[in-house]
Amino acid sequence: MTTLRASPLLRGALIADALASGAMALLLIAGAGLLAGLLGMAPGFLFGVGLFLVPYAAFVGYLASRSVLPASLTWIVIIGNGLWVVASIAVLAGGILSPTALGVAFVLAQAAAVGVFAELQYMGSRRATLRTA
């Protein structure tokens, strides 16, 4: 199995991703009803996204706590973040939701943040020391 000795950049990007995802999970779960009207999105959709983010944040936080990471799991996070950005834009472009202007800004802002995490994680993985077993 190929592993990575985490670079400071990779570890920091994973920690930031876990913290932001956890905070977003709490916001969406606790505030789905209030946010639904402001963002123009169904409360069930927001709540469901929040629930999805709970195990994701825990998983990324766990990875961030390791000094040696399985390269495959690191790539799953990076690629998953890239897919999240694409899905966020597709949700807006595809007319799946009918968000308010604030809702569009919210989706684009979180997609941009996730894109930054993906880029930092990619750069950090390139700086990590590769190890093979």
C-alpha positions in Angstrom: 0.0 0.0 0.0 1.2 3.5 -0.9 1.2 6.0 2.0 2.1 9.6 2.4 4.0 11.2 5.2 1.7 14.3 5.5 3.3 17.6 4.7 2.3 20.6 6.8 0.2 22.0 3.9 -1.7 18.7 3.5 -2.4 18.4 7.2 -3.5 22.0 7.4 -5.8 21.7 4.4 -7.3 18.6 5.8 -7.9 20.2 9.2 -9.4 23.3 7.6 -11.7 21.1 5.4 -12.8 19.0 8.4 -13.5 22.1 10.6 -15.4 23.9 7.8 -17.4 20.8 6.9 -18.3 20.2 10.5 -19.4 23.8 10.9 -21.4 23.7 7.7 -23.0 20.4 8.9 -24.1 22.0 12.2 -25.4 25.1 10.4 -27.4 23.1 7.9 -28.8 20.6 10.4 -29.7 23.1 13.1 -30.8 25.9 10.8 -32.4 24.1 7.8 -35.8 25.6 8.5 -34.6 29.2 8.8 -32.1 28.9 6.0 -34.7 27.4 3.6 -36.6 30.6 3.3 -33.5 32.8 3.0 -31.8 30.5 0.4 -34.8 29.3 -1.5 -34.0 25.7 -0.9 -36.1 22.9 0.7 -35.3 22.4 4.4 -35.1 18.6 3.8 -32.4 19.2 1.1 -30.4 21.4 3.4 -30.8 19.0 6.4 -29.8 16.1 4.2 -26.6 17.9 3.0 -25.8 18.6 6.7 -26.3 15.0 7.6 -24.0 13.9 4.7 -21.3 16.3 6.0 -21.1 14.8 9.5 -19.4 11.6 8.6 -17.4 13.4 5.9 -16.0 15.9 8.4 -15.2 13.1 10.9 -13.4 11.1 8.2 -11.3 14.1 7.0 -10.6 15.0 10.6 -9.4 11.5 11.2 -7.1 11.6 8.2 -5.7 15.0 9.4 -4.8 13.4 12.7 -2.5 10.8 11.1 1.1 11.5 10.3 1.1 8.8 7.7 -1.9 8.6 5.3 -3.0 6.0 2.8 -2.5 7.8 -0.5 -5.8 6.3 -1.9 -7.8 7.9 0.9 -6.1 11.2 0.4 -7.0 11.1 -3.3 -10.6 10.2 -2.5 -10.9 13.4 -0.5 -9.3 15.5 -3.2 -11.3 14.0 -6.0 -14.5 14.1 -3.8 -14.0 17.8 -3.2 -13.6 18.4 -6.9 -16.8 16.5 -7.6 -18.6 18.5 -4.9 -17.6 21.7 -6.8 -18.9 20.3 -10.1 -22.1 19.1 -8.4 -22.7 22.4 -6.7 -22.5 24.2 -10.1 -24.6 21.5 -11.8 -27.3 22.0 -9.2 -27.5 25.7 -10.0 -27.1 25.3 -13.8 -29.5 22.4 -14.0 -32.5 24.1 -12.4 -32.7 21.4 -9.8 -33.2 24.1 -7.2 -34.8 27.5 -7.4 -32.6 29.5 -5.0 -32.8 33.1 -4.2 -29.9 35.4 -5.1 -28.6 34.8 -1.6 -29.0 31.0 -2.2 -27.0 31.2 -5.4 -24.2 33.2 -3.6 -24.2 30.7 -0.8 -23.8 27.7 -3.1 -21.1 29.5 -5.1 -19.2 30.6 -2.0 -19.2 27.1 -0.5 -18.2 25.6 -3.9 -15.3 28.1 -4.1 -14.2 27.2 -0.5 -14.3 23.5 -1.3 -12.3 24.1 -4.5 -9.7 25.9 -2.5 -9.5 22.9 -0.1 -9.1 20.5 -3.0 -6.3 22.6 -4.5 -4.5 23.0 -1.2 -4.9 19.3 -0.5 -3.5 18.5 -4.0 -0.5 20.8 -3.5 0.0 19.3 0.0 -0.1 15.8 -1.3 2.6 16.7 -3.9 4.8 17.9 -1.1 4.2 14.8 1.0 6.8 12.1 1.2 5.7 9.1 -0.7 6.2 5.7 0.9 5.5 2.2 -0.4 5.0 -0.9 1.6 
